[in-house]
Amino acid sequence: MKDKSKIYWNPYFGGVMLGLLLLATFYITGRGLGASGATKSAVVAITDKVAPEFAQKSAYYSKFLSDDNHPLNQWLVFEVIGIFAGALLSGALSGRLKFKTEHSPKITSGRRLLFAALGGIAFGIGSQFGRGCTSGAALSGMATLALGGFIAMLAIFGSAYAFAYFFRKNWI
Amino acid sequence: MGPLIPLDIIDSSWNNVFAILIGILFGFILESSGFSSSRKLAGVFYGYDFTVLKVFFTAAITAAIGINYFHFLGWIDISLIYVNPAYVLPTIVGGIIMGLGFIMGGYCPGTSFCGAAIGKIDAIVFSVAMGVGIFLFAQFYPLFENFYNSTYLGNITVNEALGIPVSLFMIVLIVVALAAFYVADMVQKKVKKVDY
């Protein structure tokens, strides 16, 4: 018998569900889903707390700071809190809650974590140049047929395919 | 008539409440589809698991068809729907860096939050490192501020840019997606299975 924790939704069913959620999000709020924007808000808030003068002078942070709104009072911050809760619920229902480092048996967990850190840093930098990540720029952009969304999607996936060869030992 | 909050049919004070509810569903759907596993996500780049391709394209097309039908039926004021601005070169460069991050890290931001939520330590590391990346970007922002704001084409759609009807572009998109799903299944049959 197959391990219950390895059984996932049919991908087309998951896709339709995600598409309907995205449609409902546009219908209610006029905008799509996102993820990296919440991390940006967190970085802005932490920097503003630790070094307020520096943050207010910074050409980048100052774009997201205003006197009448806390930097964390953002739609995407609340949405990402929801993502954590929803994923936790789904993982709990399927018996997938477990602290572990997931990696190919051919590499050590230390190597996996090193590359997770490098990948996270790169994604953080790239998402600022791209004004959003796979959710906010690519997926939500494609739903509105935005040119920027399609460019983001092609660049992200094209680049990952192009670099896949060099990192194959980490995965296969 | 939608969108409900921009048109003040629902008061904007509800916006963050919807954000949490929408986020819960978003996280639930992603996790249930397997997006909390980096090895499943990476499968799309090595041909052993095309879940990402199928979920992602099906979702984008479902939402795109829905938005256009809502517009056609007069249920939505499409001029109030946010179309991402096109900054061509910064988006290409950003996308290339994100693709590199995806293949090294095995996650993208939304999926790393899902992985972190169920206890994947690699996903927690990725999520935190993303903040470091954003911090680095902000530190060096003055150096590439001009580039960041370059090649701006406005909030345009692909069909507007190409000067074709939206219906034609939608049909092309659906045909391309169906072809991609078909090819993906053929590739997956030929690629050696990876157990994870």
Interface residues (C-beta under 8 A of the other chain):
Chain A: Y8 W9 P11 Y12 G14 G15 V16 M17 L18 G19 L20 L21 L22 L23 A24 T25 F26 Y27 I28 T29 G30 R31 G32 L33 G34 A35 S36 T39 K40 A42 V43 I46 T47 S58 A59 Y60 Y61 N73 W75 L76 V77 F78 E79 V80 I81 G82 I83 F84 A85 G86 A87 L88 L89 S90 G91 S94 R96 L97 K98 F99 K100 T101 E102 H103 S104 S109 R112 L113 F115 A116 A117 L118 G119 G120 I121 A122 F123 G124 I125 G126 S127 Q128 F129 G130 R131 G132 C133 T134 S135 G136 A137 A138 L139 S140 G141 M142 A143 T144 L145 A146 L147 G148 G149 F150 I151 A152 M153 L154 A155 I156 F157 G158 S159 A160 Y161 A162 F163 A164 F167 R168 N170 W171 I172
Chain B: G2 P3 L4 I5 P6 I10 N15 N16 F18 A19 I20 L21 I22 G23 I24 L25 F26 G27 F28 I29 L30 E31 S32 S33 G34 S36 S37 S38 R39 K40 A42 F45 Y46 Y48 F50 T51 K54 V55 F56 F57 T58 A59 A60 I61 T62 A63 A64 G66 I67 F70 W75 I76 L80 I81 Y82 V83 N84 P85 A86 Y87 V88 P90 T91 I92 V93 G94 G95 I96 I97 M98 G99 L100 G101 F102 I103 M104 G105 G106 Y107 C108 P109 G110 T111 S112 F113 C114 G115 A116 A117 I118 G119 K120 I121 D122 A123 V125 F126 S127 V128 A129 M130 G131 V132 G133 I134 F135 L136 F137 A138 Y141 P142 E145 Y148 L153 N155 I156 T157 V158 N159 E160 A161 V166 F169 M170 K192 V194 Y196
